[in-house]
Each structure stands twice: as structure tokens, then as C-alpha cells.
Amino acid sequence: MKVEGAVALVTGANRGIGRAFAEELLERGAAKVYAAVRDVGAVADERLVPVRLDVTDGARVQELAAELGDVELLVNNAGVGSAALPLSSSLDEARRQLEVNYLGLVATTQAFAPVLARNGGGAVVNVLSVASWVSLPFLATYNASKSAAWAWSNAARVELKQQGTEVVGVHVGFVDTDMVAALEIDKVAPEAVAAAALDGLEAGEPEVLVDEFSREVKAALHDDLAQLYPGIEAEFAATAGARARPSPPSLLVEHSEVISAARPGRWDRQPRGGKPEGARRWAPAMLGCFWCRRARRPGGWRAAASPRAAGWCARGS
Ligand SMILES: NC(=O)c1ccc[n+]([C@@H]2O[C@H](COP(=O)([O-])OP(=O)(O)OC[C@H]3O[C@@H](n4cnc5c(N)ncnc54)[C@H](OP(=O)(O)O)[C@@H]3O)[C@@H](O)[C@H]2O)c1
């Protein structure tokens, strides 16, 4: 699908990846871009058309689809994230993430599918994540919501093809937005996500892997339990062990200080740059060793399962 001349709607377009999508669509000559947001006052760019939308409000989703009969491209971007361990995550928070990240995407796609069909087919771009494919223990409920959205997207692609609507799934690791402002870790620029996604859309690709992290994880899926999870498990054990150990070695002291200072909690709505104490605590456990970084690679994950894994992290080699 060509973006030039198209009418698009982007959910959560007031900040982060959604705002980058809206701007990139305009750059590429979109005829109109609806910024579907919870607070229309949060849309400062006068080139955008702000419309009120909370994706968890089913009635409003239906109403908006009835109001906006000219949409040809739907970008399902709105999302929420938080850190949560599998056994202690709040069910309310798990439901919130499913409501926004999964069911919100389903609701908007179902509501706008007839609009897209009437306008010649068009496309749906779903902003998913590397977390659709790999379950990092500190993101237990977020992973599940993104995995559900991915699974549903693949089914929807098959059905929507019947009406000539393309579905593009976009997968990426960490992106420099408010959602993960607390993490000191390599992040992709939101503009790069939007550009890669729209390049993929215009090239007719069903899936876009924005960064090396998502490409590596996807490449390891054929053997994920052997290639991905031993490394994740080793890192999890190292960080959990560091918490209990009374006299950890030098760099683990640094680890354990931030570990003990950190608590699982919401990441979103934290001010950019306002990194809470303990922010670095999440990095090693999510990506493998923050210092050695070898564990980010599929081979590295496997290697990280070796007895040396904890040593790597302890030495920061
Ligand atoms: N940042 C990352 O590392 C990363 C990586 C992979 C995928 N993603 C995905 O990328 C998408 C955008 O995230 P981001 O990083 O740009 O996060 P962000 O900066 O926190 O922005 C999230 C956006 O979603 C909107 N939103 C949240 N709940 C909503 C609801 N119920 N209805 C409508 N809008 C809602 C927010 O609106 P308000 O301003 O009103 O809260 C905001 O515009 C999400 O789907 C996220 O899961 C992010």
C-alpha cells in the first residue's frame, strides 16, 4: 500500500512511537492523519486531526469508526507496559495490559475493517514487540499481551486478505519512549520504528523486524527453549541470587544495589529522564548481561547457560 495520498488513523499518536508514526505518515504525503488519543489537548501538531479515543471503550471505538468513513490505513499503536514477575504480578495490571494491548487492537481492527473494505482494502499496521516472541520474566504480563496481539494479528491477516486489507506486524526491542524511560539500555529511536514499519507496508511485507534484537529472537524461535531461555534463566538466577547473597563480588555489588532498590511497577507515565533509583536493575535480566552483552545473541544465550554465566556478569567482561 502507498502512503502518499492515503487517509490514516494512528492510536496513541500524542507521544512516543505513535507520534513518530503520525509525523512519518505526513512526511510521506498522507492526505490526512487522524491522531486518535485519550486527550485531544495533547496533540500539538496542527497538521494532525485529533480525535478522542480510548481503545478500551468499545462503544467509542464503534462510534469513531462510524464517524471516520475515509480511513484507509489503521495503525494500532496504543499500548501500556509495566514490569511484573510471573508469580507476583497483579491480575488487575495483567487485565489492563490485555485490555489495551490486545483487546484494544482487536476492537479497533474489527470496527474499522468495514471502513477499510469500503475504501478499497487498505491496511492495518499493528505495533507488536520482541516480547511477542520471548517471555522475559520481568515482563510477564506485558509479554502475554503482546503475544496475544501477535497471534490474533496472524489470524486476522488471513481473514482480512479476503477483503484486500493487508496486515503488517511490527516487532522491535526497546524503543526510546516514555514507556521504558526508566531503563538505561540501548534503545531504538521511535522515528526508526515508524520509518521501518512504513517501508515494510509500502513494500508489501506482512512483518517488519525493526532491530537486531527482534531479528535475533525471531531467528532463534525454532529452538527457543534451548537458545533463548537458558540465558534468560541464568540471568534471572544471577540477579535473584545476588539479592540473597550477603557479600557479592565487586560488580555484583553494583548489581545488587540497584536490584535491592528496585521494585516491580509501572513504567509508563514516568517522566523522560526521570529515571528512578534502580532502573538499571531490569536491564541484565531482560537482555542477558548488560556488560558483556554476548547473551543478547542466540549463540550467546546458549553460552550464557554455562557455569561461567554468573561469572561474566560478576566481572562485567
Ligand atoms: N517503548 C518500547 O520499548 C516498545 C517496544 C516494543 C513495542 N512497543 C509498543 O509500542 C507502542 C507504543 O508505545 P510507546 O513506546 O510509544 O509508549 P508511550 O510513549 O508510553 O505511549 C503510549 C501511547 O499509548 C496511548 N495509550 C495508552 N493507553 C491507551 C488507551 N487505553 N487508549 C488509547 N491510547 C492509549 C498513550 O496515551 P496517553 O498519553 O493518553 O497515555 C500513548 O499515546 C505500544 O503498543 C508498545 O507496547 C514499545
The ligand as an ORCA input file, in Angstrom:
! r2SCAN-3c Opt
* xyz 0 1
  N       8.896      1.577     24.023
  C       9.250      0.330     23.754
  O      10.333     -0.141     24.166
  C       8.358     -0.542     22.915
  C       8.913     -1.688     22.326
  C       8.121     -2.508     21.544
  C       6.800     -2.176     21.345
  N       6.280     -1.073     21.929
  C       4.868     -0.777     21.695
  O       4.779      0.448     21.022
  C       3.501      1.038     21.267
  C       3.686      2.489     21.662
  O       4.418      2.524     22.859
  P       5.400      3.707     23.227
  O       6.713      3.115     23.477
  O       5.278      4.825     22.241
  O       4.789      4.113     24.633
  P       4.334      5.518     25.253
  O       5.291      6.577     24.899
  O       4.072      5.198     26.674
  O       2.981      5.826     24.503
  C       1.867      5.005     24.681
  C       0.723      5.626     23.915
  O      -0.400      4.752     24.024
  C      -1.506      5.546     24.464
  N      -2.483      4.767     25.207
  C      -2.286      4.061     26.338
  N      -3.436      3.509     26.730
  C      -4.374      3.903     25.841
  C      -5.758      3.668     25.693
  N      -6.449      2.926     26.590
  N      -6.410      4.225     24.651
  C      -5.738      4.985     23.752
  N      -4.447      5.272     23.848
  C      -3.780      4.721     24.871
  C      -0.876      6.619     25.330
  O      -1.791      7.672     25.511
  P      -1.730      8.624     26.846
  O      -0.718      9.698     26.537
  O      -3.120      9.129     26.969
  O      -1.312      7.746     27.985
  C       0.310      6.983     24.469
  O      -0.068      7.817     23.419
  C       2.861      0.173     22.350
  O       1.940     -0.721     21.752
  C       4.025     -0.593     22.938
  O       3.635     -1.809     23.522
  C       7.033     -0.239     22.697
*
